C-alpha cells in the first residue's frame, strides 16, 4: 500500500492530460504490465470510449457483450486468463462515490498474475478516478473521450449542468439517464447531499434546442442558488419561479419535481410544480405516488407553493420519469405510463439503480416500436436503504 500511496502522489503532481500515463508507468514497474487502457462510458451509456492523448474519437467497445462492459456492469474486476494465454487481461471498474466512470484494462504476463493483485489495482483505479474529476477543470481530454459522436450545443449546455449519472451513500443509491443523449431538449436532473438531507430535482423545460437549454440552465441554477442560501424547499421553488418569470414574463416556463429526503428518518418533503411523475416499487408492487399538481415555475407572477410529505421505507425503489417517458404511445395508442412502466420496473427489479434508467429506456424503445423520440426521455431511479 505504500507503493500505492506513491502513485497517488504522482497523480496529484502530474499534468492533467498525463494521468493514464502515470498509472501505466506505475503498473509497468510494479507488475510488469505492458499495456493499460482507460475507457470512459459515453453519454449514451452504450459504449466505452478509449482515452486517446490526441483527444481523437475512436470506435468504442460496446458495454453490452464485452469483457470491459462486464466489469462496468457488475462493478467487479473481470479477468481473462488461461493456460494457453501468454498474458492476463484485467478489466477494472473506475467508479467514484457510486458514479460509474469507466474501465481500466491492464495486461500483465500470465505468470505474474494472482488474485492478490486485484485489491491494490482497484485502489489505483479509485485514485485515478478522483484525479480525473479534478483534472477535468483544466483539460477537455476526458470529456472528449465520453463522446461517441458530436453533441449539439443544447446538449453541451445540459450535460455541463449534471452532477453525475449515479451516486451512492449508505442511506441510498441512485442513477439517472437522459435520452437522446446527444441532442437534448429541456430535461435535466440535479442532486445534492449534505450530512442530513438528499435534495433531488427533476426539471422539464418547455421548448427545444438552445431556448430549452437556456431555460433549464436558469431554473437549475436558480434552485441551486436558493438551496445554497439555506432556504427550504418551498422557498427554493418560489425564488426559482420568480427568476424565470422575471426573465420570460410567462412566455416560457419549466415543470419541476423537488424532493428532499431526511437521511435519518426517510421522511420526504415534495413540491410538484409540473409534469415529472414518480412511481414506487415496494414488495413487488408498483404504484404511482400522487402529488397535488401545482403551477410550473415561471408561468405566473407571485405563485405560492405548498410542500407535501410522505415516507420511504428501507427496500423502497422510486422511479421518476419525464413526460417523454410516460406519455410515449405504443402503436396501439396506449401510453407507456399506464401499464408498461410498472412492468418494466418489476422486470428490472434485480438491477442496481445505476442500471435501471437505461434498462427502462430500452424497454421504452421496444414499446414505441423503435419510432424516434419526439421529446427528451429522462429516468431517475432511487433505492432507499435507510440508516
C-alpha positions as CSV (number, residue, x, y, z in Angstrom):
1,X,0.0,0.0,0.0
2,X,3.0,2.3,0.4
3,X,3.7,1.9,-3.3
4,X,0.0,2.8,-4.0
5,X,0.5,6.0,-2.0
6,X,3.4,6.8,-4.3
7,X,1.1,6.6,-7.3
8,X,-1.4,8.9,-5.6
9,X,1.3,11.5,-5.1
10,X,2.5,11.1,-8.7
11,X,-1.1,11.5,-10.0
12,X,-1.5,14.7,-8.0
13,X,1.7,16.1,-9.4
14,X,1.1,15.1,-13.0
15,X,-0.2,17.3,-15.8
16,X,-4.0,16.8,-16.2
17,X,-3.6,15.1,-19.6
18,X,-1.0,12.6,-18.4
19,X,-2.9,10.7,-15.7
20,X,-3.2,7.5,-17.7
21,X,0.5,7.6,-18.5
22,X,1.3,7.9,-14.8
23,X,-0.8,4.9,-13.9
24,X,0.6,2.9,-16.8
25,X,4.2,3.5,-15.7
26,X,3.3,2.5,-12.1
27,X,1.7,-0.7,-13.3
28,X,4.7,-1.5,-15.6
29,X,7.2,-1.1,-12.7
30,X,5.0,-2.9,-10.1
31,X,3.6,-5.8,-12.1
32,X,5.4,-5.8,-15.5
33,X,2.2,-4.6,-17.2
34,X,2.8,-3.9,-20.9
35,X,-0.4,-2.1,-21.5
36,X,-3.0,0.0,-19.7
37,X,-6.0,1.5,-21.4
38,X,-8.7,3.7,-19.8
39,X,-12.1,3.7,-21.4
40,X,-14.9,6.0,-20.2
41,X,-18.6,5.5,-20.7
42,X,-20.1,7.6,-23.4
43,X,-23.1,9.9,-22.9
44,X,-25.5,7.4,-24.2
45,X,-24.1,4.7,-21.9
46,X,-23.8,2.3,-24.8
47,X,-20.0,2.2,-25.4
48,X,-16.8,2.6,-23.6
49,X,-14.5,5.1,-25.3
50,X,-10.7,4.9,-25.1
51,X,-8.9,8.0,-23.7
52,X,-6.6,9.0,-26.5
53,X,-3.7,11.5,-25.9
54,X,-4.7,13.3,-29.1
55,X,-8.3,13.7,-28.0
56,X,-9.5,11.9,-31.1
57,X,-12.7,9.8,-31.1
58,X,-12.1,6.1,-31.8
59,X,-14.5,3.2,-32.2
60,X,-15.8,2.3,-28.7
61,X,-16.2,-1.0,-27.1
62,X,-19.9,-1.9,-26.5
63,X,-21.0,-2.0,-22.9
64,X,-23.3,-5.0,-23.6
65,X,-21.5,-8.2,-24.5
66,X,-17.8,-7.1,-24.0
67,X,-15.4,-8.1,-21.2
68,X,-14.9,-4.4,-20.4
69,X,-18.7,-4.0,-20.3
70,X,-19.0,-6.9,-17.9
71,X,-16.6,-5.2,-15.4
72,X,-18.5,-1.9,-15.9
73,X,-21.9,-3.5,-15.3
74,X,-21.1,-5.8,-12.4
75,X,-18.7,-3.3,-10.8
76,X,-16.3,-6.1,-10.2
77,X,-12.9,-6.9,-11.8
78,X,-13.1,-9.3,-14.7
79,X,-10.0,-11.2,-15.7
80,X,-9.3,-13.0,-18.9
81,X,-6.6,-15.6,-18.1
82,X,-6.0,-19.2,-19.1
83,X,-3.3,-21.8,-19.6
84,X,-2.9,-21.1,-23.3
85,X,-2.9,-17.3,-22.9
86,X,0.6,-15.6,-22.5
87,X,-1.0,-12.7,-20.8
88,X,-3.7,-11.9,-18.2
89,X,-6.0,-9.1,-19.2
90,X,-7.6,-7.4,-16.2
91,X,-10.6,-5.2,-16.6
92,X,-11.2,-3.0,-13.5
93,X,-14.2,-0.6,-12.9
94,X,-13.3,3.1,-12.3
95,X,-16.1,4.4,-10.0
96,X,-16.2,7.3,-7.6
97,X,-18.9,7.5,-4.9
98,X,-21.2,5.4,-6.9
99,X,-20.7,7.3,-10.2
100,X,-19.6,4.7,-12.8
101,X,-17.0,6.5,-15.0
102,X,-15.4,3.7,-17.0
103,X,-13.0,0.7,-17.0
104,X,-9.2,0.4,-16.8
105,X,-7.8,-2.5,-18.8
106,X,-4.4,-3.8,-17.8
107,X,-2.4,-6.5,-19.5
108,X,0.2,-8.4,-17.4
109,X,2.3,-11.5,-18.1
110,X,0.3,-14.6,-17.1
111,X,3.0,-15.9,-14.7
112,X,2.8,-12.7,-12.7
113,X,-0.9,-12.6,-12.2
114,X,-2.5,-13.6,-8.9
115,X,-5.8,-12.6,-7.4
116,X,-3.9,-10.8,-4.7
117,X,-3.1,-8.1,-7.2
118,X,-6.8,-7.0,-7.6
119,X,-7.3,-5.1,-4.4
120,X,-4.2,-2.9,-5.0
121,X,-5.2,-2.3,-8.6
122,X,-8.7,-1.4,-7.5
123,X,-7.2,1.2,-5.2
124,X,-5.2,2.6,-8.1
125,X,-8.4,2.9,-10.1
126,X,-10.1,4.8,-7.3
127,X,-7.1,7.2,-7.1
128,X,-7.2,7.6,-10.9
129,X,-10.9,8.4,-10.9
130,X,-10.6,11.1,-8.2
131,X,-7.8,12.8,-10.1
132,X,-9.8,12.7,-13.4
133,X,-12.6,14.6,-11.6
134,X,-10.1,17.3,-10.6
135,X,-8.3,17.3,-14.0
136,X,-11.5,18.0,-15.9
137,X,-11.3,21.6,-14.7
138,X,-8.1,22.1,-16.8
139,X,-8.4,19.8,-19.8
140,X,-11.0,18.6,-22.3
141,X,-9.3,15.2,-22.8
142,X,-11.7,13.2,-20.6
143,X,-14.8,15.0,-21.7
144,X,-13.9,14.3,-25.3
145,X,-13.4,10.6,-24.5
146,X,-17.0,10.3,-23.5
147,X,-18.4,11.3,-26.9
148,X,-19.2,8.6,-29.4
149,X,-20.4,11.4,-31.7
150,X,-20.7,15.2,-31.7
151,X,-23.1,16.8,-29.2
152,X,-25.5,19.6,-30.2
153,X,-24.9,22.9,-28.5
154,X,-28.1,22.4,-26.4
155,X,-26.8,19.0,-25.2
156,X,-23.4,20.5,-24.3
157,X,-25.2,23.1,-22.1
158,X,-27.3,20.4,-20.4
159,X,-24.5,18.0,-19.7
160,X,-22.4,20.7,-18.1
161,X,-25.3,21.1,-15.5
162,X,-25.5,17.5,-14.4
163,X,-23.9,16.4,-11.1
164,X,-23.1,12.9,-12.5
165,X,-25.1,9.8,-13.6
166,X,-25.2,7.9,-10.3
167,X,-24.5,8.4,-6.6
168,X,-24.3,6.1,-3.6
169,X,-24.4,6.7,0.1
170,X,-25.1,4.2,2.9
171,X,-28.7,5.6,3.1
172,X,-29.5,5.4,-0.7
173,X,-28.3,4.6,-4.2
174,X,-29.5,6.4,-7.3
175,X,-28.9,6.5,-11.0
176,X,-30.2,8.7,-13.9
177,X,-30.1,8.9,-17.6
178,X,-31.2,11.3,-20.4
179,X,-32.1,10.1,-23.9
180,X,-31.4,11.2,-26.6
181,X,-28.1,11.8,-25.1
182,X,-26.5,13.8,-27.9
183,X,-29.4,16.1,-28.8
184,X,-31.2,17.0,-25.5
185,X,-34.1,19.4,-25.3
186,X,-35.1,20.7,-21.9
187,X,-35.0,17.8,-19.4
188,X,-32.5,17.8,-16.5
189,X,-31.8,16.3,-13.1
190,X,-29.8,17.5,-10.2
191,X,-29.0,16.4,-6.7
192,X,-27.0,17.4,-3.6
193,X,-26.2,15.5,-0.4
194,X,-25.4,17.0,3.0
195,X,-25.0,15.4,6.4
196,X,-28.7,15.3,6.9
197,X,-30.5,15.6,3.6
198,X,-30.6,14.4,-0.1
199,X,-32.2,17.1,-2.3
200,X,-33.2,15.8,-5.7
201,X,-34.8,17.8,-8.5
202,X,-36.1,16.7,-12.0
203,X,-36.7,19.5,-14.5
204,X,-38.6,19.6,-17.8
205,X,-38.2,22.9,-19.5
206,X,-40.5,23.8,-22.4
207,X,-39.3,24.4,-25.9
208,X,-36.4,22.8,-27.7
209,X,-32.9,23.4,-28.7
210,X,-30.9,26.3,-27.3
211,X,-34.0,28.1,-25.9
212,X,-35.0,25.0,-23.9
213,X,-31.4,24.6,-22.7
214,X,-31.1,28.2,-21.6
215,X,-34.4,28.0,-19.7
216,X,-33.3,24.8,-17.9
217,X,-29.9,26.4,-17.0
218,X,-31.7,29.3,-15.5
219,X,-34.1,27.1,-13.5
220,X,-31.4,24.7,-12.2
221,X,-29.0,27.5,-11.2
222,X,-31.8,29.4,-9.5
223,X,-32.7,26.4,-7.5
224,X,-29.1,25.8,-6.6
225,X,-28.7,29.4,-5.6
226,X,-31.7,29.2,-3.3
227,X,-30.7,25.9,-1.8
228,X,-27.2,27.1,-1.1
229,X,-28.7,30.1,0.7
230,X,-30.1,27.7,3.2
231,X,-33.8,28.1,2.1
232,X,-36.4,25.4,2.5
233,X,-37.9,23.5,-0.5
234,X,-40.9,25.8,-0.8
235,X,-38.8,28.9,-0.9
236,X,-36.4,27.3,-3.4
237,X,-39.4,26.8,-5.7
238,X,-40.7,30.3,-5.1
239,X,-37.4,32.0,-5.8
240,X,-36.8,29.9,-9.0
241,X,-40.3,30.7,-10.1
242,X,-39.7,34.4,-9.7
243,X,-36.4,34.2,-11.6
244,X,-38.0,32.5,-14.5
245,X,-41.0,34.8,-14.6
246,X,-38.8,37.9,-14.3
247,X,-36.9,36.9,-17.4
248,X,-39.6,35.3,-19.6
249,X,-42.8,37.1,-18.3
250,X,-44.7,33.8,-18.6
251,X,-43.8,33.1,-22.2
252,X,-41.7,30.1,-21.1
253,X,-41.8,28.0,-18.0
254,X,-40.5,24.8,-16.6
255,X,-42.0,21.8,-14.8
256,X,-40.1,20.7,-11.8
257,X,-40.4,18.0,-9.1
258,X,-38.4,18.9,-6.0
259,X,-37.7,16.3,-3.3
260,X,-35.8,16.5,-0.1
261,X,-35.1,13.2,1.8
262,X,-34.3,13.2,5.5
263,X,-31.4,10.7,5.7
264,X,-32.1,9.8,9.3
265,X,-35.9,9.2,9.1
266,X,-36.8,8.6,5.5
267,X,-39.3,11.4,5.6
268,X,-39.6,13.1,2.2
269,X,-40.7,16.7,1.5
270,X,-42.0,17.3,-2.0
271,X,-43.1,20.2,-4.2
272,X,-44.7,19.2,-7.5
273,X,-44.5,22.1,-9.9
274,X,-45.5,20.4,-13.2
275,X,-45.1,17.3,-15.2
276,X,-42.3,14.9,-13.9
277,X,-44.1,11.9,-12.2
278,X,-43.0,9.3,-9.7
279,X,-43.7,5.6,-9.1
280,X,-42.8,3.4,-6.1
281,X,-41.9,-0.3,-6.1
282,X,-42.5,-1.8,-2.7
283,X,-42.6,-5.6,-2.0
284,X,-43.0,-6.3,-5.8
285,X,-46.0,-3.9,-6.1
286,X,-45.8,-0.8,-8.2
287,X,-48.0,2.3,-7.6
288,X,-47.9,5.8,-8.7
289,X,-47.1,8.4,-6.0
290,X,-49.6,11.2,-6.4
291,X,-49.0,14.8,-5.6
292,X,-51.2,17.9,-5.7
293,X,-50.3,19.4,-9.0
294,X,-49.1,23.0,-8.8
295,X,-48.2,25.5,-11.4
296,X,-44.9,25.2,-13.3
297,X,-42.1,27.6,-12.4
298,X,-42.3,30.9,-14.2
299,X,-45.9,30.6,-15.6
300,X,-47.4,33.4,-13.4
301,X,-46.1,36.1,-11.1
302,X,-46.1,35.5,-7.3
303,X,-47.1,31.8,-7.4
304,X,-47.3,30.3,-4.0
305,X,-46.1,26.7,-3.5
306,X,-47.0,24.1,-0.8
307,X,-44.9,21.2,0.3
308,X,-46.3,17.7,0.8
309,X,-44.8,14.8,2.8
310,X,-44.5,11.1,2.5
311,X,-42.4,8.3,3.9
312,X,-39.9,6.0,2.3
313,X,-39.0,2.6,3.8
314,X,-35.9,0.6,3.5
315,X,-36.2,-1.5,0.4
316,X,-38.3,1.0,-1.5
317,X,-37.4,1.8,-5.1
318,X,-38.6,5.2,-6.5
319,X,-38.6,5.9,-10.2
320,X,-39.2,9.4,-11.7
321,X,-39.9,9.9,-15.3
322,X,-40.4,12.9,-17.6
323,X,-43.4,13.2,-19.9
324,X,-41.1,11.9,-22.7
325,X,-41.3,8.6,-20.9
326,X,-44.8,8.1,-19.5
327,X,-46.6,9.9,-22.4
328,X,-44.9,7.8,-25.1
329,X,-47.5,6.0,-27.1
330,X,-47.4,2.4,-28.4
331,X,-48.5,1.5,-31.9
332,X,-51.9,0.6,-30.4
333,X,-52.3,4.0,-28.8
334,X,-51.6,3.1,-25.1
335,X,-49.4,5.4,-23.0
336,X,-46.2,3.8,-21.6
337,X,-47.0,5.1,-18.1
338,X,-50.4,3.4,-17.9
339,X,-49.1,-0.1,-17.5
340,X,-45.8,-0.9,-19.3
341,X,-43.7,1.3,-17.0
342,X,-44.8,-0.8,-14.0
343,X,-44.0,-4.0,-15.8
344,X,-40.6,-2.7,-16.7
345,X,-39.9,-1.7,-13.0
346,X,-40.7,-5.2,-11.8
347,X,-38.8,-6.9,-14.7
348,X,-35.7,-4.9,-13.8
349,X,-36.0,-5.0,-10.0
350,X,-32.8,-7.0,-9.6
351,X,-30.7,-4.4,-11.3
352,X,-28.9,-1.8,-9.3
353,X,-30.3,1.8,-9.6
354,X,-27.4,2.9,-11.8
355,X,-28.5,0.4,-14.5
356,X,-32.3,0.8,-14.2
357,X,-32.7,4.0,-16.2
358,X,-31.0,2.6,-19.3
359,X,-33.0,-0.7,-18.9
360,X,-36.3,1.2,-18.7
361,X,-35.4,3.3,-21.7
362,X,-34.5,0.2,-23.7
363,X,-38.0,-1.2,-22.8
364,X,-39.4,2.2,-23.9
365,X,-37.7,1.9,-27.2
366,X,-39.2,-1.5,-27.8
367,X,-42.6,-0.2,-26.6
368,X,-42.7,2.5,-29.2
369,X,-41.6,0.1,-31.9
370,X,-38.3,1.9,-32.4
371,X,-40.0,5.1,-33.5
372,X,-37.8,8.2,-33.0
373,X,-38.3,10.1,-29.7
374,X,-40.1,13.4,-30.1
375,X,-39.0,14.6,-26.7
376,X,-36.4,14.0,-24.1
377,X,-36.8,10.8,-22.1
378,X,-35.5,11.2,-18.6
379,X,-35.5,8.5,-15.9
380,X,-34.2,8.7,-12.3
381,X,-34.1,5.6,-10.1
382,X,-33.5,5.7,-6.3
383,X,-33.2,2.8,-3.9
384,X,-33.7,3.7,-0.2
385,X,-31.7,1.8,2.3
386,X,-32.2,3.9,5.4
387,X,-29.8,4.2,8.3
